[in-house]
Every structure is written in C-alpha cells, then in structure tokens.
Amino acid sequence: MKLDSRKLGFRIAGQRLNLDLSSKSYPNSQQKLQASTWVKLLELPSAYSFDQALLLCQVTEDEWLAWIPDHGEALLNTRQFSY
C-alpha cells in the first residue's frame, strides 16, 4: 500500500537548510545569554544542590555569576551549563 500525501491534505516540501555553523550570519552563543535566565548545570557543585542555576550577571566573556538553589552563589564557566 502506498501513502498518497495529496489525499491527506498536506504537502511535503523539500527544503535544504544551510547548517554551516562557521557562517557569520549565526549569532554567537554567548550573545543569547542574559541575566535572569535559568540554565541546566552539567556539573553539580554538591550532591544536594539543584541541577539548575539562575544567571545573575556576566563577569567575563566565558564566566557568569549564578545562584544555585540549596547551594548559593557560584562562578560558572559557560562550559559548565547548557541553555
């Protein structure tokens, strides 16, 4: 049995996306980060701390001051969390 998509009322559009990440048209991942953003921690500071942190302010290009529930403030490198 062959599925005829025209009878189902939808179209399949073939589109090629440019996924060249070296292109300058893509924003730098650092530019997306903002204060008051919750991020997922890749490394927990203690076994009892939460796995998320609230970004407070950017300290350097690769470091943020963050607040981690049940732990307190911490200086995080951007490699230590995802968003």
Contact map, one row per residue, 1 for C-alpha under 8 A:
11100000000000000000000000000000000000000000000000000000000000000000000000000000000
11110000000000000000000000000000000000000000000000000000000000000000000000000000000
11111000000000000000000000000000000000000000000000000000000000000000000000000000000
01111111000000000000000000000000000000000000000000000000000000000000000000000000000
00111111111100000000000000000000000000000000000000000000000000000000000000000000000
00011111111000000000000000000000000000000000000000000000000000000000000000000000000
00011111110000000000000000000000000000000000000000000000000000000000000000000000000
00011111110000000000000000000000000000000000000000000000000000000000000000000000000
00001111111000000000000000000000000000000000000000000000000000000000000000000000000
00001111111100000000000000000000000000000000000000000000000000000000000000000000000
00001100111110000000000000000000000000000000000000000000000000000000000000000000000
00001000011111000000000000000000000000000000000000000000000000000000000000000000000
00000000001111100000000000000000000000000000000000000000000000000000000000000000000
00000000000111110000000000000000000000000000000000000000000000000000000000000000000
00000000000011111000000000000000000000000000000000000000000000000000000000000000000
00000000000001111100000000000000000000000000000000000000000000000000000000000000000
00000000000000111110000000000000000000000000000000000000000000000000000000000000000
00000000000000011111000000000000000000000000000000000000000000000000000000000000000
00000000000000001111100000000000000000000000000000000000000000000000000000000000000
00000000000000000111111000000000000000000000000000000000000000000000000000000000000
00000000000000000011111001000000000000000000000000000000000000000000000000000000000
00000000000000000001111101000000000000000000000000000000000000000000000000000000000
00000000000000000001111111000000000000000000000000000000000000000000000000000000000
00000000000000000000011111100000000000000000000000000000000000000000000000000000000
00000000000000000000001111100000000000000000000000000000000000000000000000000000000
00000000000000000000111111110000000000000000000000000000000000000000000000000000000
00000000000000000000000111111011000000000000000000000000000000000000000000000000000
00000000000000000000000001111111000000000000000000000000000000000000000000000000000
00000000000000000000000000111111100000000000000000000000000000000000000000000000000
00000000000000000000000000011111100000000000000000000000000011000000000000000000000
00000000000000000000000000111111110000000000000000000000000000000000000000000000000
00000000000000000000000000111111110000000000000000000000000000000000000000000000000
00000000000000000000000000001111111010000000000000000000000000000000000000000000000
00000000000000000000000000000011111110000000000000000010100000000000000000000000000
00000000000000000000000000000000111110000000000000000111110000000000000000000000000
00000000000000000000000000000000011111000000000000000111000000000000000000000000000
00000000000000000000000000000000111111100000000000000110000000000000000000000000000
00000000000000000000000000000000000111110000000000011110000000000000000000000000001
00000000000000000000000000000000000011111000000000011110000000000000000000000000111
00000000000000000000000000000000000001111100000000111000000000000000000000000000111
00000000000000000000000000000000000000111111000000111000000000000000000000000001110
00000000000000000000000000000000000000011111000000100000000000000000000000000001110
00000000000000000000000000000000000000001111100000000000000000000000000000000001100
00000000000000000000000000000000000000001111111011100000000000000000000000000000000
00000000000000000000000000000000000000000011111010000000000000000000001000000000000
00000000000000000000000000000000000000000001111110000000000000000000001000000000000
00000000000000000000000000000000000000000001111110000000000000000000000000000000000
00000000000000000000000000000000000000000000011111000000000000000000011000000000000
00000000000000000000000000000000000000000001111111100000000000000001111000000000000
00000000000000000000000000000000000000000001000111111000000000000001111000000000000
00000000000000000000000000000000000000011101000011111000000000000001000000000000000
00000000000000000000000000000000000001111000000001111100000000000001100000000000000
00000000000000000000000000000000000001111000000001111110000000000111100000000000000
00000000000000000000000000000000001111100000000000011111000000000111000000000000000
00000000000000000000000000000000011111100000000000001111110000011110000000000000000
00000000000000000000000000000000001100000000000000000111110000011110000000000000000
00000000000000000000000000000000011000000000000000000011111000011100000000000000000
00000000000000000000000000000000001000000000000000000011111110111000000000000000000
00000000000000000000000000000000000000000000000000000000111111111000000000000000000
00000000000000000000000000000000000000000000000000000000011111110000000000000000000
00000000000000000000000000000100000000000000000000000000011111100000000000000000000
00000000000000000000000000000100000000000000000000000000001111110000000000001100000
00000000000000000000000000000000000000000000000000000000011111111000000000111100000
00000000000000000000000000000000000000000000000000000011111101111100000000111100000
00000000000000000000000000000000000000000000000000000011111000111110000011110000000
00000000000000000000000000000000000000000000000000001111100000011111000011110000000
00000000000000000000000000000000000000000000000000001111000000001111101111000000000
00000000000000000000000000000000000000000000000011111100000000000111111111000000000
00000000000000000000000000000000000000000000000011011000000000000011111100000000000
00000000000000000000000000000000000000000000000111000000000000000001111100000000000
00000000000000000000000000000000000000000000110111000000000000000011111110000000000
00000000000000000000000000000000000000000000000000000000000000000011111111000000000
00000000000000000000000000000000000000000000000000000000000000001111001111100000000
00000000000000000000000000000000000000000000000000000000000000001111000111110000000
00000000000000000000000000000000000000000000000000000000000000111100000011111000000
00000000000000000000000000000000000000000000000000000000000000111100000001111101100
00000000000000000000000000000000000000000000000000000000000001110000000000111111100
00000000000000000000000000000000000000000000000000000000000001110000000000011111110
00000000000000000000000000000000000000000000000000000000000000000000000000001111110
00000000000000000000000000000000000000001110000000000000000000000000000000011111110
00000000000000000000000000000000000000111110000000000000000000000000000000011111111
00000000000000000000000000000000000000111100000000000000000000000000000000000111111
00000000000000000000000000000000000001110000000000000000000000000000000000000000111
